[in-house]
Amino acid sequence: MVFHLQQLKKFTISVFEKIGFSKSDADLCASLLLRADLRGIDSHGIARLRGYFNLFKAGRLNPNPKFSWHSKFPTLATLDADETVGFLSGKVAMEKCIEMATTTGVGMVAVKNSNHFGIAGQYALMAAEKNMIGMAFTNASPLVAPTHALDKMLGTNPIAIAIPALNSKPFLVDMATTTAANGKLEILQRKNGIAPEGWIQKKDGSISNDPNELKSGGALRPLGSFPELGSHKGYALGAAVDILSGVLSGANFGPWVPPFVSFLPIAENLVGQGIGHFFIAFRIDGFMEENEFLSRMEVWMETFRKAKSTEGGQVLIPGDPEWEMEVERAANGIPLLPAVIEDLNSLALELNLAPFHQ
């Protein structure tokens, strides 16, 4: 079934307001959450709304944070997010990066004591919209076994890099450092589907196609899936994100990162506060004239789009499918699976709200 963005946004705002967020903060949270659905990243959109509510019920999400900053240098800062949702801390942190970069050329912010922030790309794009280059990283629940490991030590730990161009939409890398994000397994679970080979492993390290495998002690695999295909590189990327987001900020890291799902226990002897993010924005004109770079990016994009493709294939620029989906879904609506609709109706009932859909 297909729903228009404004219908989804109205309901999402009502949920965030019901659990104590101000009207403006609820509106921001709804906009950033639904940006995932709009861009076709259904694993991180409204299907996760209950997850944020459950974190609030568990006393792990603060709807009225008091942010505190620590900074010794004009280009670097750490933000204590006071246990709020990552939508709020992520936006504030990238705004700070942009503010610092405007006057100094570069800004970097590490965030601790935060929660899940949705899709990483939307924060990197904030910088690109100012004709800066933006980067965003976050650590996440430990669901990933490093190469040759059985223990779950890392999260899906995404990387986002946004680079503006003269006339085209920004180049945008927005990817997990695993072969697939956990949200894609959740979609397969709702569809009773089968996971492609290499996404997940069983408790003993052997390959599984069961999207429910994590519930039996299995783990996601790093990008590359197998050592022969470079899984050590995916592991290294995920580890680097964990260090920048968790070790550097003062947040938890590795196996201590609190799980997004509220029913799983938090690890004992935590090494930090909440989960962590890391953001960067820097000016282009510190390297060359801005318009010259933007024009060169247009040439780069056009050159790659014209590359000879395999039969039936098409060479795309990172971010192209999501930009196309955003236009299509803004005009024609966002499809939701029956299981998601059922869950949203259940959430409405629990919060004494009007039904999501009858």
N, C-alpha and C positions, 0 to 999 in steps of 0.2 A: 504494500500500500504506500502511496506517495503523499507527502505532506509539504505544504509550503513553509518556507523558512520562518515567516512571522508567526505561524501557528506554533512551531516548535519553540521559538524564542519566548513567546508569551508564557508557555507552560514552564520552560526552564527557569525563567526569571521568578515565577511564582514559587518554585521549589527552593531556590537559593534565598529568597526573601523569607520563606517560612522557617528556615533554619537560622535566621538571624542576620543575614547580610543586608546592608543598606540597599536602597533601590538602585543607586548608581553602581555599586559594586556587583549587585546581582545582574544588572544589565551587562556589565563588562564580562562577568563570568559566563553568562549565556552566550554572548557574542563570540568569545574565544573558544568555548566548548563546541559550538555549532559550526565554527569555521572548519573543523575537521570533517563534519558531514558534508558541508558545502563543497569541499575539495576532494570528496570521494574517499576520505580516510575514515571509514565507518567504524573502525576499531577504536577510535579515540573520541567519538562524538557523543551524541545523546544516549547511546547505549551504556555509557559509563556514568550517567547521572546518578543512579542509585549508589554507585561506589562512593561518590563524594558525600552523599547523605549518610551512608553507613559509617564513614570516617567521623562525621560529626557526632553521630549517636555514640560512637566508641570513645568520644572525648579527645579525638586526635586532629580535629580541624577547627580552627578558631575563626569565626565569622567577623570578629571585630579586632583585627590586629593593631598593634602599635609597633610600627617598624622602627628599628634602630640601626644606625650606620656607624661603621668604623673605617677611618681612612687616614693614612699617613702621607699620601702623595696625591697630587691633583688628577692623576689618571687611573687610580686604583681604589677600589672600595669593597667592603664586605657588608652585606645586608643580612640582619637577623629578621626573618619573616614572621616571627611570633606564631608559628604553627598554622598560618593561614593557608588557603588554597594557592597553588602555584600560579594560577591565572593572575592574581593580584600582584604577587611578588615578582613574577616574570616581567610583567608590563612595567612596573616601577623600576626594576633593575635595568632593563634595556633603555628606558627613558633616561636614566642616570648615565648610562654609557654614552648615549647620543649627546647629552648635555656636556659631558666632559670632552667628548671628541670635537664638539663644535668649537671649543676654545683652545684645546691642547692638541688636537689631531687624533687622539685615541682615547677610548675609555674602556675599562674592564671592571666587571662586578662579579664577585662570587657571592652566592646566596646559601645560607644555612637555615635550618629550622623551618623548612617549607614542606609542601606536599606536591602531588602530581600536577603538572602544568599543561597537560594536553599535548598538542603537536608543537614540536620545537621550531618548525619553520616560521610560524607566525611572529615569533620574536625577532628572528633574523631579518624578516621582511620589514620590520619597523625601521631598521637602519637603512635598508635599501630604498625605502620610500623617501628618505632624506638624502638620497644619492651618496650614501655611505655603504661600506661593506659590513655586513653583520654576521655574527656567529652566535649560536646558542647550543648549549649542552646540558644534559641532566643525567644524574644517576637514577636508578630505579630498583624496584624489588628484586632480590637475588633469585633469578630463575634460570640463569645461564651457567653451564659448566664450561670452564676453560678447556682448551684443547688438551686431551688425554685425562681430563678430570671426571670424577663422578659427582663431586659436591657442587651444589649451586652456589656460586661465588659472586656473580655479577648480574646486573640488570640488562635490559635491552639497550640502555645507554645511548640514546640517539645523538646524531650530529646534524646540525643545520647550518648551512652557509648560503647567504643571499648576496648576489652581486647585481647591481643595476646595469641597465643598458640604455641606449639613447631613445629608442622607440619601442622596443620589445618589452614584454614582461620580464622581471628579473630572473636571472639564472638562479635556481634554488635546489640545493641538495638538502633533503630532509629524510634521513634514513636511520633505521635502527642499526646497531652494530652486530645484530644477530641475523641469521638467515631469514627469519620472519619475526615480527613483533608478536607478543603474547596476545594482543587484541585480535590478531588474525586467527589464532587458535580458538578464541572465544566465538568468533563468527562461525567457524567450522562446527563448533559444538552446537550452536543454535540451528545449523543446517543439517546436523547429523552427517557431516562430511568426513573426508579422509585427508590427513595431512600429507603433503608431498614428502618424499624421502629426503632425509637430511635436516628437516626442521627440528626434530626432537629426538631425544634418546631415552631409553628406559633407565630404570634405577641401576641396572648393571652395566650401562654404557652402550648397549646394543641399540640399533635403530628401531624406531617405532613410527607407525602411521596413525596412531590413535591421538586425536587432539585433546583427549582427557588425560594424557599420560602424566602431566605434571601432578595431578591429584594422587598418582600412585608412586610418587617419589622420583619421577623422571625430570629431565631438564631440557631447556632450549639449547641449541648449539650456536656457537659464534658464526658470524658471516663467513662463508666458505664451506661450512658443514663438516668437511673431512680434511685431515692434515694434508692429503695429496692435492686438495683444491685450495689450500691457503687458509684454513681455519685459524691458524696461529696469527694471521694478520687481523682477522675479525676480533679475536681475543685481545690483541694488542690495542686495537682502536677502542674497544669497550673499556679496557683497563685505563687508558689515558683519559677517557671521559670521566671515569670514576674518580681518578686522582684530582683532576681539575675541579670537578663538581663537589666531591666529598672530602677528600683529604685537605685540599687547599682552603676550603670555606669554613671548616669546622663542623660540617654535617657528618652524618654517618656514612660509611663507605663499605664496599664489598658485601659480605654476608650480613652485616649489621643494618643495612638500609631497611627501614620499616616497610612492610608489604602494603600495597595499595588496597588489597582486600582486607576488610576489618576483621574477618573471622580467623585469620592466621595470627599466631602469636608474634609479638615483637621480640627480637633476639635479646638475650640477657647481656649485661655488661656492655651497654652501648658505648660507642667510641665518639659520638658526636650528637648533634641535635637535628632531628628530622632528616629530610632528604636535601640534596644540594643541587644547585644549578651554577652555570658559568656563562657569562655573556661578554661579547666583545663588539665594539663598533669603532670603525676608523675611517678617516677621511681619505678620499682618493687624491685630492689635490696636494697631499703631502708627497706624492710620488710623481704626478704629471698633471697637466691641466685637466680638469674634470671632463669637459666635453670631448677632449681627445680620447680619454679612456672610454667614455660611454660609446663613442663612435667605433673604437677598436673592438669593444664588446659586440657591437652589431655585426662587424665583419666576422668575428669569431663564431657567433651563432649561425650566421648565414652559411659560412663555410662548412660547419658540421652538419647542418641540415641538408646540404647538398651532397654529402658523402654517399658513395655507392652503397646500396643496402642489399641485404640478402633477399632472396625471393619471398615475397609476402611480408617483408619487414619494412621498418621505417626508422630512420635515425632521428631521435628526438633530443631536445635539450633538456637537461634535468629541470623538472618543474612543469614542463609542457602539459603532461596529462592532467595534472591538478588544476592548472589554469583553465584548460578546456572544460573540465568537470565543473569548476566553480561557475562558469558562465551558464552551462547547461542546467545545473541544479537550481541556480538562482531564478532561472526563467520557468523551469518545469517542475520543480519540487524535489524533495529528498525522499528516497524510498527507505522504509523501515521494515525489518523482518517481523513476522507475527510475534515471535518471542520477545522482541524489544517492545512492541506495542503493549503486550500483556504485562510486561514488567513496569512500564510507565503507568499503566492503569492501576496496578497494585501500589505503586509509589504514591499516586494521587490519593488513593483510598487511605493509606497509612497516614498521610499528612492532612487529611480532611480537605482536600482540594477537589475542584470539579474534575470529573473523569477526563483523562487525556483524550480518549476516543471511545465513542459508543457505537 
